[in-house]
Amino acid sequence: MTTPVTVYKNAYFDPADTHYMLSSLSSISSADECLCQCYNSMICFTANYFDATHECLLFFAQLNQGQLRLASNTVNTTVYSFGNNSNQNVTLFQQTNENVYDIWNTTAGSDSIYAVSGYSVGSYYPDQPAQAAFDGNLTTVACNYGPCSYGSESQTCGENTGFYLTMNSGPKVLTGFYMGSASESWTRVRDPMTITIEGSNSNGLALTLGSSWTLIYNGSAGFITDPGRSAWGTLQLILNPSIAFASYRLLVTSKEGIESCASYSEILFFMY
């Protein structure tokens, strides 16, 4: 089966959101090589090739998720569009009125234990719930102490904490995500280093049961290199995404250093 591709010469793709960039590749010798890079990725829909710099930009946005712009006649650029690499566009999850449930002392496959607002073990800082990770603001943060309390500091503080939520839009396939770092200058030590993400199609109280969840990601949170404060980490992709889930659960399994909680400012989920 062949995959049709549309080619636009002397043009470049300007995405509606810069987070739609999948990767920026250098030393790509030809437009055909750039085309192959996109073709070999199941979530690449658009590619830009710049002949003068041998640069190839890959996007998991289709043309209707940005603008096709004309380039100067003196600049040799090519845009490749795979219109049907997927049945639907990959889009950013936008929270409406979904409840985000803070949890602690929870690992992948285990039952969820609710965290509460407060300053003791099993709590999150009162004005820093996980809900803050979906408010579109890189200066607000989620801070969950986990097995620690306010004022105590340990490498394990904030581990096995996180949240789950059920989307009003129904089941979606998670393809990748970004996490944003906390805002204060000293909070590098609070950055999550590794996380797990699970999906579920159960409902109500069944979502508190570990047996309801399927592990789909276990790896980096995107902060291996310090991005700075109130900044986005690196894009992390879900390997072979295929199952649509209505609910997702994210857990921090380790953080960068010794502090009282794990914290992050934003989470962007890419879904179709």
SVG drawing of the C-alpha trace seen along z (x, -y; Angstrom):
<svg xmlns="http://www.w3.org/2000/svg" viewBox="-18 -36 44 42">
<polyline fill="none" stroke="black" stroke-width="0.4" points="0.0,0.0 1.4,-3.4 1.1,-6.6 0.3,-9.7 2.3,-12.8 1.8,-16.3 4.9,-18.4 5.1,-22.2 8.2,-23.9 9.6,-27.2 7.4,-27.1 7.7,-26.4 5.2,-25.2 4.5,-27.6 2.6,-25.5 -0.1,-27.1 1.8,-26.0 5.6,-25.6 5.1,-22.5 4.0,-20.6 7.6,-20.2 8.6,-16.5 12.3,-17.0 14.9,-19.2 17.4,-17.2 20.7,-18.6 23.1,-17.3 20.3,-15.8 21.8,-15.5 18.7,-15.7 15.0,-16.4 14.4,-12.7 16.2,-11.8 14.0,-14.3 10.9,-12.8 12.0,-9.3 12.6,-10.6 8.9,-11.8 7.6,-8.7 9.2,-6.4 7.5,-8.1 3.9,-7.1 3.1,-10.6 4.9,-12.8 2.5,-14.5 4.5,-17.4 8.2,-18.0 10.2,-21.1 13.5,-20.7 15.9,-23.6 18.5,-22.8 21.0,-25.5 21.4,-24.4 20.6,-20.7 18.0,-21.0 14.9,-18.9 12.0,-19.9 9.4,-17.2 6.0,-18.1 3.1,-16.0 0.7,-18.7 -1.1,-18.6 -1.3,-21.6 -4.6,-22.6 -2.9,-23.0 -0.8,-25.9 0.0,-28.0 1.8,-27.2 4.0,-30.2 5.9,-31.2 9.6,-31.3 11.9,-33.5 12.6,-32.3 16.3,-32.3 15.7,-29.9 15.4,-26.2 12.8,-24.8 10.3,-22.0 7.3,-21.0 6.0,-17.4 2.5,-16.8 1.2,-13.3 -2.5,-14.0 -3.5,-10.5 -0.7,-9.2 -3.5,-9.2 -7.3,-9.2 -7.3,-12.3 -5.2,-15.3 -2.9,-15.1 -4.1,-17.8 -3.3,-19.3 -5.5,-18.2 -7.3,-21.3 -8.8,-20.9 -12.4,-22.1 -14.0,-21.2 -12.4,-17.8 -11.5,-16.9 -7.8,-16.3 -7.3,-13.9 -4.1,-14.3 -2.6,-11.0 0.4,-9.8 2.1,-6.5 1.0,-5.1 3.0,-3.1 2.1,-1.8 -0.3,1.1 -1.2,0.3 -4.3,-1.3 -4.4,-5.1 -4.3,-6.8 -5.8,-10.3 -3.6,-13.2 -5.1,-16.2 -4.4,-19.9 -2.0,-20.5 1.5,-20.4 1.9,-16.9 2.7,-13.5 0.3,-12.6 -0.5,-16.2 0.2,-18.8 0.9,-22.4 -2.5,-24.1 -2.5,-26.3 -0.4,-23.9 -2.6,-21.0 -2.0,-18.9 -4.8,-21.0 -2.2,-23.7 -0.5,-21.6 -3.4,-22.2 -4.0,-25.9 -1.8,-27.1 0.5,-29.0 4.2,-28.2 4.4,-30.2 1.9,-28.2 3.1,-24.8 1.9,-21.4 3.9,-20.4 3.1,-17.1 5.2,-16.1 4.4,-12.3 6.0,-10.6 7.4,-13.9 5.9,-17.0 6.4,-20.7 9.9,-21.7 11.5,-18.3 13.9,-17.4 14.8,-14.1 15.6,-12.5 12.4,-10.4 10.1,-13.4 7.6,-13.7 8.2,-10.2 5.2,-8.0 3.0,-11.1 0.9,-12.4 -2.7,-12.5 -5.3,-11.0 -8.1,-12.6 -10.9,-11.5 -11.4,-13.5 -14.8,-14.8 -13.9,-14.3 -13.9,-10.6 -11.1,-8.1 -8.0,-9.4 -4.6,-7.9 -1.7,-9.6 1.2,-10.0 3.6,-12.3 3.9,-14.9 5.9,-17.9 6.3,-18.9 7.1,-22.4 9.5,-23.2 8.7,-25.1 9.3,-28.8 11.5,-29.5 15.2,-29.8 16.1,-27.1 13.6,-24.5 15.8,-22.5 16.1,-19.9 12.3,-19.4 12.2,-18.6 10.8,-15.1 13.4,-12.9 11.3,-9.8 7.6,-9.2 5.1,-6.5 1.9,-7.1 -1.1,-4.7 -4.4,-4.6 -7.8,-3.3 -11.3,-3.0 -12.9,-2.2 -15.3,-4.6 -15.9,-6.1 -14.4,-4.4 -12.9,-1.7 -10.3,-4.2 -8.8,-4.0 -8.0,-0.3 -4.5,0.5 -6.0,3.3 -7.9,0.7 -4.8,-0.8 -2.5,0.2 1.1,-1.0 1.9,-2.9 5.0,-4.8 7.9,-4.4 10.8,-6.8 12.2,-10.3 10.0,-13.3 12.1,-15.4 14.2,-17.2 17.5,-15.3 19.0,-18.6 17.9,-21.6 15.6,-23.7 15.7,-26.6 12.8,-27.8 9.2,-28.1 10.4,-26.3 9.5,-23.3 11.4,-20.1 12.1,-18.0 9.3,-16.2 8.8,-12.6 7.0,-10.2 4.9,-7.1 6.3,-4.0 3.8,-2.6 0.7,-4.5 -2.5,-2.7 -5.0,-2.3 -7.5,-5.1 -8.1,-5.7 -10.6,-8.0 -8.5,-8.4 -4.8,-8.9 -2.7,-8.5 0.8,-10.1 3.2,-9.3 6.6,-10.8 9.0,-8.0 12.1,-10.1 13.2,-13.7 16.4,-15.6 17.7,-16.2 17.0,-16.7 13.9,-18.8 10.5,-18.6 8.4,-17.8 8.3,-17.1 7.0,-20.0 6.1,-20.9 4.3,-23.8 2.5,-22.4 1.8,-19.2 0.9,-19.1 -0.6,-15.8 -0.6,-15.2 -3.5,-13.0 -5.7,-11.8"/>
</svg>
